[in-house]
Amino acid sequence: MSKKQYELELKVRDYECDLQGIVNNSVYQNYYEHTRHEYMKDVLKLDFAKLHEENIDPIVYRIEIDYKLSLRSGDVFMSKLKMEYEGLLKIVFFQEIFRKKDNKLVSKAKVIAVTLKNGRPVKPAVIMPNLTQ
């Protein structure tokens, strides 16, 4: 399990809001994905384009999102992530979004990913050999 929590500060853009003036629920998946990609790039030093050229593709297997509070245009927020393994093949990302001005929980997600090589599931060590399971 990742001992340290990864954090990324982001800001809501106008076009991410719906007619009610709040961030559309589907946009939270984009926030969570962006955080995972930045984590994998910054912390794990993984290059998705290079992996794909090697026929290795980490993919989302399942995602659960709980919505607690709505973000609005201009809100600054912290997207947080912790990672652990589940079984031999699954990587689990526990993610949360907090509104920065009052540190209130906005949303939380559990994202389960698997790694495919040539279209077949493989152990996460294929792309993250420096991490132990």
C-alpha positions in Angstrom: 0.0 0.0 0.0 1.1 3.5 -0.7 2.1 4.8 2.7 1.8 8.5 1.7 -1.3 10.2 0.5 -0.9 11.9 -2.9 -2.5 15.3 -3.2 -3.2 17.5 -6.3 -4.8 21.0 -6.2 -7.3 21.8 -8.9 -9.8 24.5 -9.8 -13.3 24.2 -11.2 -13.6 25.6 -14.7 -16.9 27.2 -15.9 -17.6 24.7 -18.6 -17.6 21.8 -16.0 -20.8 23.1 -14.5 -24.3 22.2 -15.5 -27.5 24.4 -15.6 -27.8 24.3 -11.8 -24.4 26.0 -11.6 -22.7 23.0 -10.0 -20.1 20.6 -11.3 -21.8 17.9 -13.3 -21.5 14.5 -11.6 -19.7 13.0 -14.6 -16.8 15.6 -14.3 -15.8 14.1 -11.0 -14.6 11.0 -12.9 -12.3 13.3 -14.9 -10.9 14.8 -11.7 -10.3 11.4 -10.3 -8.7 10.1 -13.5 -6.5 13.2 -13.8 -5.3 12.6 -10.2 -4.5 9.0 -10.9 -2.6 9.8 -14.0 -0.6 12.5 -12.3 0.2 10.2 -9.4 1.4 7.4 -11.7 3.5 9.9 -13.7 4.9 11.9 -10.8 5.3 9.2 -8.1 5.5 5.9 -10.0 7.3 7.4 -13.0 5.1 5.6 -15.5 4.7 6.8 -19.1 1.3 5.7 -20.4 2.2 6.2 -24.1 5.3 4.1 -23.7 3.4 1.4 -21.9 0.8 1.3 -24.6 3.5 1.0 -27.2 4.6 -2.1 -25.3 1.0 -3.4 -25.4 0.6 -2.8 -21.6 -2.6 -0.9 -20.6 -3.7 -0.1 -17.1 -7.5 0.1 -17.2 -10.4 0.9 -14.8 -12.3 -2.2 -13.9 -14.8 -0.7 -11.5 -15.5 2.7 -10.0 -17.8 3.7 -7.1 -18.4 7.4 -6.4 -20.2 8.9 -3.4 -21.3 12.6 -3.8 -21.4 14.6 -0.6 -21.3 18.3 -1.6 -21.4 20.2 -4.9 -18.5 22.2 -6.2 -19.1 25.5 -8.1 -17.3 27.4 -10.7 -14.0 28.8 -9.4 -13.9 26.5 -6.3 -10.4 25.3 -5.6 -10.2 21.8 -4.3 -7.7 19.1 -3.3 -7.9 15.7 -4.9 -6.4 13.1 -2.7 -5.4 9.5 -3.4 -4.0 6.4 -1.7 -3.2 3.2 -3.5 -3.1 -0.5 -2.5 -3.3 -3.9 -4.0 -6.2 -6.3 -3.8 -5.4 -9.9 -4.6 -3.0 -10.7 -7.4 -4.3 -8.5 -10.1 -6.2 -5.5 -8.8 -4.9 -2.1 -7.9 -7.3 -0.1 -5.7 -7.3 3.7 -5.5 -9.1 5.3 -2.6 -9.7 8.9 -3.7 -11.4 11.9 -2.1 -12.0 15.5 -3.1 -12.1 18.3 -0.5 -13.2 21.9 -1.1 -10.1 23.9 -0.1 -11.8 26.9 1.5 -13.4 24.9 4.3 -11.8 21.4 3.9 -15.3 19.8 3.5 -15.5 16.4 1.8 -17.1 16.8 -1.6 -16.8 13.3 -3.0 -15.1 10.0 -2.5 -14.4 7.2 -4.8 -13.0 3.6 -4.9 -11.5 2.9 -8.2 -10.3 -0.6 -9.1 -7.9 -1.0 -11.9 -6.2 -4.0 -13.6 -3.3 -4.1 -16.0 -3.5 -5.8 -19.4 -0.6 -7.0 -21.5 -1.6 -8.0 -25.0 -5.2 -7.9 -23.8 -4.7 -10.3 -20.9 -4.7 -9.5 -17.2 -1.2 -9.4 -15.6 0.1 -8.7 -12.1 0.7 -5.0 -11.4 4.4 -5.7 -11.0 4.6 -5.8 -14.8 4.4 -2.0 -14.8 5.5 -1.3 -11.2 8.3 -3.7 -10.4 9.7 -1.3 -7.7 6.6 -1.7 -5.6 5.9 -4.7 -3.4 2.5 -6.4 -3.1 
